């Protein structure tokens, strides 16, 4: 949503620098549409971020799970019980960190700092 917001913000800034464009008949409609779209994108980003923050604790609970378990089908073989949501949390945290301007929860930062350890353990098992 931030990328889309920046794409519509650029032309609006150019329009603001050229007052003759905003003096036209359709300018008010254009401004209303821009404001509505910008508000929708910002609300979406806020809701997505809150849902993401709320999901972090559930993902972190996957770190407390037993790492090697008996396979549920036959009970004879062993199975690596590594939650793929942990890797997704790492990817999302890294992306949000790169975007800048977004506060990352401490729990997400801690998981990100241990990224190599998690990946190494998962690959070695």
TIMAR-743601 format. One record per residue (C-alpha): x, y, z. Coordinates in steps of 0.02 Angstrom, whole numbers, plus 32768, in hexadecimal, padded with zeros to 4 digits. Example, Ala and Ser with C-alpha at 12.3 -4.5 7.8 and 13.67 -1.06 7.14 Angstrom:
2
82677F1F818682AC7FCB8165
# end
This chain:
125
80008000800080918076802380D2805C7F73802980867F28801B811E7F9880C3815F7F5B808D81427EA77FF481B07EBA804C822F7F2980CD825D7EA3805282A27E237FF182FE7EAC809083577EE280AC838D7E2E7FF983CD7E27801584317EC680AD84837E77804484B47DE17FAC85127E257F6085287D787F3F846C7D717EE184707E167E7A85047DDC7E21849A7D5B7D6E845E7D627D9783AB7D917E1D83D77E117DAB83C67EA97D72831B7E707E2682E77E527E5A83247EFF7DC782C97F527DF482287EF77EAB823A7F2A7E7E825C7FDF7E0781C87FE47E8881537F977F14819280097EA6817C80A27E7680CB806D7F2B8099804F7F6480E080F67ED5808981527EFF7FE580FC7FB67FF4812D7F86801B81E07F107F8781EC7F8E7F12819A80177F4C82107FA97F3282AA7F797E83827080307E5D825080647E9A82FD7FDA7E30834B80147D9682EC80C77DA2832A80A27D5183D2804E7CBD837D80E47CA6830C815B7CB7839F80FF7C2983F5813C7BBA836781EB7BD483AB81B67B7D844C817A7AE183F181DC7A3F83F482517A44835E82567989833581B879218345817E7876830E8127787A8267806A78848285803F7801820080A5776C823980F6779E82DD8199774982A881F277D0824582297877828981F1791C8243823A79CD825281B57A3982A581F27AE4826B81667B61825281767BB381A5811D7C4B81EE81C17C76824582197C8A819D81877CF2815F81947D6281F9824D7D7981D5822B7DAA811F81A17E24814E82087E7281D9829C7E8A8164822C7EDC80E181DB7F51815E82867F7E81A382C37FAB80F4822B801880D682588084816B81E480EF81D1818D8058821C81A6802782D081D37F7182DE819C7F14837A822A7ED383E781F07E1F83D082007E2F831382AB7E80832382E77DF1839282AD7D6E831582FF7DCE828783A47DD782E683A17D1982F683767CFD823E84187CA48210840D7C3282A8835B7BFC827D83837BE081C684217B7E81ED83C97B0E826B83377AEF81F683A97AC58162841A7A5481C8838879EE8209
# end
